[in-house]
């Protein structure tokens, strides 16, 4: 029977099987014999007919070994359409813009000529709002944006923004028309004495400032009886500000009658203007002029330098006197101890 089975499988048993179909019973018998005894028997029929050992499922395995345990391949996920993703992207952009406006940087438009030629009307500046969150305070020479401290903008026209401008200002791409903000240069900080006499120069703590940023044709000090001539001592927590266009700027000089005596509370400062961002041909940074770095200008530094020396002197004198008295007492007690009876 073994020879007959092999002959039927291999097709070499004679002429009687040629040209006519094989009986169903013969095929079943052949399958029963060869599947158990012949290693290569499973290769004759198509994969769909090899169901004896689950071979029909083996081709689906990940390694091609005919394993029935492999997971079925997953259908690729259909990508989301652009129009469905667009609202999500816009929402993320708006949230980021609000965060940047609140904590990092905000754009402001220059509405007047009071800072010429450093800034021109219509310029856009970027204001650093991050460093004040870490306790940084304005320094001399910086250009700052601050909220109106005490109705400095009284009588100034207020623009009426349209819907688009209102939306852009809300997300920080444009300054708000409702916020009354000003931009000036810091001249003095808490502890400084600022003075103007005649046409100048302007002095801070007795040191004259060299101010190349002042508008051409203007004098550093204005000769008028409305505030152009002054000597002020700035308390801690305030700054004294002036415009670079000295004869066309309503700044600390001309608001000395308000409740802050013309000074700006540090709490009202929005931040430092660091970059001219628009128009492109006027792009540039806004550094602190060199005149504010001159020696002896910082009265606070001088006070800090002298204070430790004074404290050291005050501390050394009592210690020296105490040691002198101790040495004297020891010298006096020495002979008394040696002459005592034993």
C-alpha positions in Angstrom: 0.0 0.0 0.0 2.9 2.3 0.7 4.1 2.0 -3.0 0.6 2.6 -4.4 0.2 5.7 -2.3 3.5 7.1 -3.4 2.7 6.4 -7.0 -0.6 8.1 -6.8 1.0 11.1 -5.2 3.8 11.5 -7.6 1.9 10.7 -10.8 4.1 7.8 -12.0 1.7 4.8 -11.5 0.7 4.3 -15.1 -1.5 5.4 -17.9 -4.8 4.8 -16.2 -4.7 8.1 -14.3 -3.9 10.3 -17.2 -6.6 12.5 -18.7 -9.3 11.7 -16.1 -10.0 13.2 -12.6 -8.8 11.5 -9.5 -11.5 9.9 -7.4 -12.5 11.9 -4.3 -11.8 8.8 -2.1 -8.3 8.4 -3.6 -7.5 12.1 -2.8 -8.7 11.7 0.8 -6.6 8.5 1.2 -3.6 10.2 -0.3 -3.9 13.1 2.0 -4.3 10.9 5.0 -1.1 8.9 4.2 1.2 11.7 3.0 0.3 14.2 5.7 1.6 11.9 8.4 4.5 10.3 6.7 6.0 12.6 4.0 7.5 15.9 5.0 7.0 17.4 1.5 3.5 16.3 1.0 1.9 19.5 2.1 3.4 21.3 -0.9 1.3 19.7 -3.6 -2.1 21.3 -3.0 -3.0 24.9 -2.9 -2.7 26.6 0.6 -6.5 26.6 1.0 -6.6 22.8 0.9 -4.0 22.2 3.6 -6.4 22.3 6.6 -5.1 19.2 8.3 -2.7 21.1 10.7 -4.0 24.7 10.3 -1.6 25.4 7.5 -4.2 27.8 5.9 -3.7 30.2 8.8 0.1 30.0 8.8 0.6 32.4 5.9 -1.0 35.2 8.0 1.7 34.9 10.7 4.1 37.9 11.0 7.2 35.7 10.4 5.8 33.6 7.6 6.3 30.3 9.5 2.6 29.4 9.4 2.0 30.2 13.1 -1.6 30.6 14.0 -0.8 32.7 17.1 0.3 35.9 15.2 -2.0 39.0 15.5 -4.0 40.0 12.4 -2.6 43.1 10.7 -4.4 46.3 11.7 -6.0 48.5 9.1 -4.1 51.8 8.7 -5.9 54.7 10.4 -7.4 57.2 8.0 -5.7 60.6 8.5 -7.8 63.5 9.7 -8.7 66.0 7.1 -7.0 69.4 7.1 -10.3 71.3 7.6 -11.0 69.3 10.8 -7.5 70.0 12.2 -7.7 73.7 11.3 -9.9 74.8 14.3 -7.6 72.9 16.7 -4.5 74.6 15.2 -6.2 78.1 15.5 -7.1 77.4 19.1 -3.6 76.4 20.0 -2.2 79.5 18.3 -4.6 81.7 20.3 -3.7 80.1 23.6 0.0 80.6 22.9 -0.5 84.2 21.8 -2.4 84.9 25.1 0.3 83.3 27.1 3.1 85.2 25.3 1.2 88.5 25.7 0.6 88.0 29.4 4.0 86.7 30.5 6.6 87.3 27.8 6.4 89.9 25.1 3.7 92.4 24.0 3.7 94.7 21.0 3.0 98.5 21.4 2.4 101.2 18.9 4.0 104.6 19.3 1.2 107.2 19.2 3.1 110.5 19.4 6.4 112.3 18.6 7.6 112.6 22.2 10.4 110.0 21.8 11.8 111.2 18.5 14.2 110.5 17.0 14.7 107.2 18.9 11.1 106.2 18.1 8.9 107.6 15.4 5.1 107.9 15.4 3.7 104.6 14.1 6.7 102.5 15.1 5.9 99.1 16.7 8.1 98.1 19.7 8.3 94.8 21.6 8.1 95.1 25.4 9.7 92.6 27.7 7.1 91.6 30.3 9.0 88.6 31.7 11.8 90.1 33.8 9.4 92.1 36.0 7.8 88.8 37.1 11.2 88.0 38.7 11.5 91.2 40.6 13.5 93.2 38.0 13.0 97.0 38.2 13.6 99.7 35.6 17.2 101.1 35.3 18.4 104.4 34.2 18.5 104.9 30.4 15.9 102.2 29.6 12.9 103.0 27.5 9.8 101.7 29.3 6.1 101.4 28.8 3.9 102.2 31.8 0.3 102.7 32.6 -0.9 106.3 33.0 0.0 106.9 36.7 -2.4 109.9 37.4 -4.3 111.1 34.3 -1.3 112.2 32.3 -3.3 111.6 29.1 -6.2 113.8 30.1 -7.6 115.5 27.0 -5.8 113.2 24.6 -8.0 111.7 21.9 -8.8 108.0 22.3 -9.1 106.0 19.0 -12.1 103.9 18.3 -10.9 100.4 17.2 -12.9 98.3 14.8 -13.8 94.6 15.5 -10.6 93.3 13.9 -8.3 95.6 15.9 -10.2 94.7 19.1 -9.6 91.0 18.4 -5.9 91.5 17.5 -5.3 93.6 20.6 -7.1 90.9 22.7 -4.6 88.2 21.6 -1.7 90.6 21.8 -0.9 91.2 18.2 -1.9 94.9 18.6 -1.9 97.2 21.6 -5.2 97.8 23.2 -6.8 101.2 22.5 -8.5 101.0 25.9 -5.3 100.8 27.9 -3.8 104.2 28.5 -0.1 103.5 28.3 2.9 105.8 27.8 6.5 105.3 26.7 9.4 107.3 28.0 13.1 107.0 29.0 14.0 106.4 32.6 16.3 109.2 33.9 16.4 108.6 37.6 15.5 105.7 39.9 14.8 105.5 43.7 17.4 107.3 45.7 18.6 109.6 42.8 18.6 113.4 42.6 17.7 114.7 39.2 18.1 118.3 38.3 17.7 120.7 35.3 19.0 124.3 35.3 18.9 126.6 32.3 19.2 124.7 29.0 21.3 121.9 30.6 22.9 119.6 30.9 20.6 117.3 32.8 22.3 116.0 35.9 21.8 112.8 38.0 23.4 112.8 41.4 25.5 115.7 40.4 26.9 114.0 37.2 26.1 115.7 33.9 24.6 113.4 31.2 25.8 113.4 27.6 22.6 112.8 25.7 23.1 112.2 22.0 19.6 110.7 21.8 17.9 114.0 22.5 16.0 115.3 19.4 18.2 117.5 17.2 17.7 121.2 17.9 16.4 120.5 21.4 18.2 121.4 24.6 18.4 118.8 27.4 16.5 121.1 29.8 13.6 123.3 28.9 13.5 126.9 30.1 9.9 127.5 31.2 8.0 128.0 34.4 5.8 124.9 34.0 8.3 122.4 35.2 11.3 122.5 32.9 13.5 123.8 35.7 13.6 121.4 38.7 15.5 119.5 41.3 13.8 116.4 42.6 14.8 113.6 45.0 13.2 110.3 43.8 11.9 108.0 46.6 12.3 104.3 46.6 9.8 102.5 44.4 9.5 105.3 41.8 11.2 106.4 38.6 11.6 109.8 36.9 10.9 109.7 33.1 11.5 112.1 30.2 10.9 112.0 26.5 13.8 112.2 24.1 12.0 115.0 22.2 12.5 117.3 25.2 10.5 120.3 23.9 7.6 118.1 22.8 7.1 115.7 25.6 4.6 115.8 28.5 6.6 113.7 31.0 7.5 113.8 34.7 8.6 117.4 34.5 5.1 118.6 33.7 3.1 116.4 36.1 4.8 117.4 39.3 1.4 118.6 40.7 -0.2 115.1 40.6 -0.3 112.8 43.6 3.0 111.1 42.7 4.8 114.5 42.1 5.5 113.5 38.5 7.1 110.2 39.3 6.0 106.8 38.0 5.4 104.0 40.5 7.4 100.9 39.6 4.2 98.9 40.0 2.7 100.8 37.0 5.6 99.8 34.7 4.5 97.2 32.0 8.0 96.4 30.9 11.1 97.6 29.0 10.9 98.2 25.3 13.8 96.1 23.8 13.2 96.0 20.0 11.8 98.2 17.3 10.0 95.6 15.3 8.2 97.6 12.7 8.6 99.0 10.1 11.3 96.6 8.9 13.6 99.3 7.7 13.7 100.7 11.2 14.2 97.4 13.0 16.8 97.6 15.8 17.4 97.2 19.5 17.0 99.9 22.2 20.1 99.7 24.3 21.0 101.7 27.4 23.1 104.7 26.4 26.7 104.7 27.6 26.3 108.0 29.6 24.3 106.1 32.2 27.3 103.8 32.9 29.7 106.6 33.9 31.6 106.3 37.2 30.0 108.0 40.3 26.5 108.2 38.8 25.1 105.4 40.9 24.5 107.0 44.4 23.2 103.6 45.6 26.5 101.9 44.7 28.5 104.5 46.6 26.3 104.0 49.6 26.7 100.3 49.5 30.5 100.6 49.1 30.8 103.0 52.1 28.4 101.1 54.4 30.4 97.9 54.9 33.5 100.0 55.7 31.6 102.0 58.3 30.1 98.8 59.8 33.5 97.1 59.9 34.9 100.1 61.8 32.0 100.2 64.2 32.5 96.4 64.8 36.3 96.5 65.2 36.5 99.2 67.8 34.5 97.4 70.5 36.4 94.2 69.9 39.7 96.0 70.2 38.7 97.7 73.4 37.5 94.4 74.9 40.7 92.6 74.1 42.8 95.5 75.5 40.8 95.3 78.8 41.2 91.6 78.9 45.0 91.8 78.4 45.3 94.5 81.1 43.3 92.3 83.5 45.4 89.3 82.9 48.6 91.3 83.4 47.3 92.7 86.7 46.1 89.2 88.0 49.5 87.5 87.1 51.7 88.8 90.0 48.9 88.4 92.5 48.6 84.7 91.6 52.4 84.0 91.8 52.8 85.7 95.2 50.0 83.8 96.8 50.9 81.3 99.6 50.8 77.7 98.7 
